[in-house]
Amino acid sequence: MVNGGLWNLLKRVHRDERGAVSLETILIVGAIAIPILIFLIRVGWPRVRAFFNQGLSDLEQGAINAQQ
């Protein structure tokens, strides 16, 4: 009887499609997000780094001017 109950549980879990819908949604979101992230890293990161370095340079220059 234990094996029959386990078998019925496995059949119910196998028929349940809620997890499949969630998995499909995750795969679709990933398929959209990964190319966007790759584009942002390849194109946007050099601009972000340049902006950050310019801000650091301005801050250092401001500190030097404040000391004088």
C-alpha positions in Angstrom: 0.0 0.0 0.0 2.8 2.4 0.7 4.2 2.0 -2.8 0.7 2.6 -4.2 0.4 5.9 -2.3 3.8 7.0 -3.3 3.0 6.1 -6.9 -0.2 8.2 -6.8 1.7 11.1 -5.3 4.3 11.0 -8.1 1.6 10.9 -10.7 -0.1 14.0 -9.1 3.2 15.9 -9.0 4.0 14.9 -12.6 0.6 16.2 -13.8 0.9 19.5 -11.9 2.0 22.2 -14.5 2.3 25.2 -12.3 6.0 24.7 -12.0 6.4 24.5 -15.8 4.7 27.8 -16.3 7.0 29.4 -13.7 10.0 27.9 -15.4 8.9 29.1 -18.8 8.4 32.6 -17.5 11.9 32.6 -15.9 13.4 31.4 -19.2 11.7 34.1 -21.2 12.7 36.8 -18.8 16.3 35.5 -18.9 16.3 35.4 -22.7 15.3 39.1 -22.8 17.5 40.2 -19.9 20.8 38.6 -20.8 21.2 40.4 -24.2 20.3 43.7 -22.6 22.8 43.1 -19.8 25.5 42.2 -22.3 24.8 45.4 -24.3 24.9 47.6 -21.2 28.2 46.1 -20.0 29.9 46.4 -23.4 28.5 49.8 -24.4 27.5 51.5 -21.2 30.3 50.5 -18.8 33.0 52.5 -20.5 30.8 55.6 -20.2 30.0 54.9 -16.6 33.7 54.4 -15.8 34.7 57.6 -17.6 32.0 59.5 -15.7 33.1 58.1 -12.4 36.8 58.8 -13.2 35.9 62.4 -14.2 34.1 62.8 -10.9 37.1 61.5 -8.9 39.4 63.9 -10.8 37.1 66.8 -10.1 36.9 65.8 -6.4 40.7 65.6 -6.1 41.1 69.0 -7.8 38.6 70.5 -5.5 40.5 69.1 -2.5 43.8 70.6 -3.8 42.1 73.9 -4.3 40.6 73.8 -0.8 44.1 73.2 0.7 45.5 76.3 -1.0 
